[in-house]
C-alpha cells in the first residue's frame, strides 16, 4: 500500500509538473502575442483582436508605401525624360544646289518655331517645305531656297543657333 501511495504521489507530482510547464508555455506565448500586438491586455481574445488590428494597420501602411514608391518611380521617369530632352541645340545646314536642307533639334520653347522662321526670313530664305515636331523637344526639318546665292550653309546655321540662344536667354530673364 505504501508502494501504491508512493507511485500515486509520483504520478501527481509528474502531472503537476507537466501542467505547470504547459501553463508556463501558454503564458510565454501570450506574452509574445502581447508584445507583437503591442497590447496591454491579458485576455487571449483581446490580444488576438489587437494583433489582427495591428496587422491591418501594417497592411495599410505597406500599401501607402507601395503607392508612394510607384509615384516616385513615375516622377523619376518624367525627370529623366526631361533631362534627356534638355540637350544642346543641334543645327545642321547642307547646301543642295540652290537650296538648303535645314535640320534643327533643341529644347522645346514657346516661340521656337517663330524665332527660327523670323531668322530665315531676315536672311532672305524662303521655306519650300518643312516638318516640325514639338512633343518632348523641338525638331524641324526644312527645305529652303535663298534669294541671295552667295549665302553659305555655315552662315545660316550660325544665325539659327543665335536665335535659339537668344530665346533661351529671354526665357531665363522672364
C-alpha positions as CSV (number, residue, x, y, z in Angstrom):
1,X,0.0,0.0,0.0
2,X,2.8,2.4,0.8
3,X,4.3,1.5,-2.5
4,X,1.0,2.4,-4.2
5,X,0.8,5.7,-2.4
6,X,4.3,6.5,-3.4
7,X,3.5,5.7,-7.1
8,X,0.4,7.9,-6.9
9,X,2.3,10.8,-5.4
10,X,5.0,10.4,-8.0
11,X,2.3,10.5,-10.8
12,X,0.7,13.5,-9.3
13,X,4.0,15.3,-9.0
14,X,4.8,14.5,-12.6
15,X,1.3,15.6,-13.7
16,X,1.6,18.8,-11.7
17,X,5.0,19.5,-13.2
18,X,3.6,18.9,-16.8
19,X,0.6,21.1,-16.0
20,X,2.9,23.9,-14.7
21,X,5.1,23.5,-17.7
22,X,2.1,23.8,-20.0
23,X,0.8,26.9,-18.3
24,X,4.2,28.5,-18.3
25,X,4.5,27.8,-22.1
26,X,1.0,29.3,-22.6
27,X,1.8,32.3,-20.5
28,X,5.0,32.8,-22.6
29,X,3.1,32.5,-25.8
30,X,0.6,35.1,-24.5
31,X,3.4,37.4,-23.6
32,X,4.9,37.1,-27.1
33,X,1.5,37.8,-28.6
34,X,1.1,40.7,-26.2
35,X,4.4,42.1,-27.4
36,X,3.6,41.5,-31.1
37,X,0.1,43.1,-30.7
38,X,1.6,46.0,-28.8
39,X,-1.2,45.5,-26.3
40,X,-1.5,45.7,-22.5
41,X,-4.5,43.4,-22.5
42,X,-4.1,40.0,-20.7
43,X,-7.2,38.3,-22.2
44,X,-6.4,36.0,-25.1
45,X,-9.3,37.2,-27.2
46,X,-8.4,40.8,-26.7
47,X,-4.8,40.1,-27.6
48,X,-5.8,38.3,-30.8
49,X,-8.1,41.2,-31.7
50,X,-5.3,43.7,-31.1
51,X,-2.9,41.6,-33.1
52,X,-5.3,41.5,-36.1
53,X,-5.9,45.2,-35.9
54,X,-2.1,45.8,-36.0
55,X,-1.8,43.5,-39.0
56,X,-4.5,45.5,-40.8
57,X,-2.8,48.8,-39.9
58,X,0.6,47.5,-41.2
59,X,-1.1,46.3,-44.4
60,X,-2.5,49.8,-45.0
61,X,0.9,51.4,-44.3
62,X,2.6,49.0,-46.7
63,X,0.1,49.8,-49.4
64,X,0.7,53.5,-48.9
65,X,4.4,53.0,-49.1
66,X,3.9,51.0,-52.4
67,X,1.8,53.8,-53.8
68,X,4.4,56.4,-52.8
69,X,7.1,54.3,-54.4
70,X,5.3,53.9,-57.7
71,X,4.6,57.7,-57.7
72,X,8.3,58.3,-57.1
73,X,9.3,56.0,-59.9
74,X,6.9,57.8,-62.3
75,X,8.4,61.2,-61.3
76,X,11.9,59.8,-61.8
77,X,10.9,58.6,-65.3
78,X,9.5,62.0,-66.2
79,X,12.6,63.8,-64.8
80,X,14.9,61.5,-66.8
81,X,12.9,62.1,-69.9
82,X,13.1,65.9,-69.4
83,X,16.9,65.6,-68.8
84,X,17.3,63.6,-72.0
85,X,15.4,66.3,-73.9
86,X,17.4,69.2,-72.4
87,X,20.3,68.8,-74.7
88,X,22.4,71.3,-76.5
89,X,20.7,72.6,-79.7
90,X,21.8,70.9,-82.9
91,X,21.6,72.8,-86.1
92,X,22.8,71.2,-89.4
93,X,22.5,73.0,-92.7
94,X,23.6,71.5,-96.0
95,X,23.6,73.2,-99.4
96,X,22.0,71.2,-102.1
97,X,22.2,73.0,-105.4
98,X,20.5,76.4,-104.9
99,X,18.6,75.1,-101.8
100,X,19.5,74.5,-98.2
101,X,18.4,71.5,-96.1
102,X,18.0,72.7,-92.5
103,X,17.7,70.3,-89.5
104,X,17.2,71.7,-86.0
105,X,16.8,69.9,-82.7
106,X,16.6,71.7,-79.4
107,X,14.7,72.1,-76.2
108,X,11.1,72.9,-76.7
109,X,10.4,76.6,-76.3
110,X,7.1,78.5,-76.6
111,X,8.1,80.6,-79.7
112,X,10.9,78.4,-81.0
113,X,9.4,77.9,-84.5
114,X,8.6,81.6,-84.8
115,X,12.1,82.8,-83.9
116,X,13.7,80.4,-86.4
117,X,11.3,81.4,-89.2
118,X,12.0,85.1,-88.5
119,X,15.7,84.5,-88.8
120,X,15.2,82.6,-92.1
121,X,13.1,85.5,-93.4
122,X,15.6,88.1,-92.4
123,X,18.3,86.2,-94.3
124,X,16.2,86.2,-97.4
125,X,15.4,82.4,-97.3
126,X,12.0,81.1,-98.4
127,X,10.7,77.9,-96.8
128,X,9.6,75.5,-99.5
129,X,8.7,72.6,-97.3
130,X,9.0,71.9,-93.5
131,X,8.3,69.2,-91.0
132,X,8.0,70.3,-87.4
133,X,7.6,68.2,-84.2
134,X,7.4,69.5,-80.6
135,X,6.3,66.6,-78.4
136,X,9.1,66.4,-75.9
137,X,11.6,68.6,-77.7
138,X,11.6,70.8,-80.8
139,X,12.6,69.3,-84.1
140,X,12.4,70.8,-87.6
141,X,13.5,69.7,-91.0
142,X,13.1,72.2,-93.8
143,X,14.0,72.8,-97.4
144,X,14.7,76.5,-98.0
145,X,15.8,78.4,-101.0
146,X,18.0,81.5,-100.9
147,X,17.2,84.7,-102.7
148,X,20.9,85.6,-102.4
149,X,23.0,82.8,-104.0
150,X,26.2,84.0,-102.1
151,X,24.8,82.7,-98.8
152,X,26.7,79.9,-97.1
153,X,25.4,77.0,-95.1
154,X,27.5,77.9,-92.1
155,X,26.0,81.4,-92.0
156,X,22.5,80.0,-91.9
157,X,23.5,77.6,-89.1
158,X,25.1,80.3,-87.0
159,X,22.0,82.6,-87.4
160,X,19.7,79.8,-86.3
161,X,21.9,79.0,-83.3
162,X,22.0,82.6,-82.3
163,X,18.1,82.8,-82.5
164,X,17.8,79.7,-80.3
165,X,20.4,81.0,-77.8
166,X,18.7,84.4,-77.7
167,X,15.4,82.8,-76.9
168,X,17.0,80.7,-74.1
169,X,18.4,83.9,-72.7
170,X,14.9,85.6,-72.8
171,X,13.4,82.5,-71.0
172,X,16.0,82.8,-68.2
173,X,15.2,86.6,-67.8
174,X,11.4,86.0,-67.5
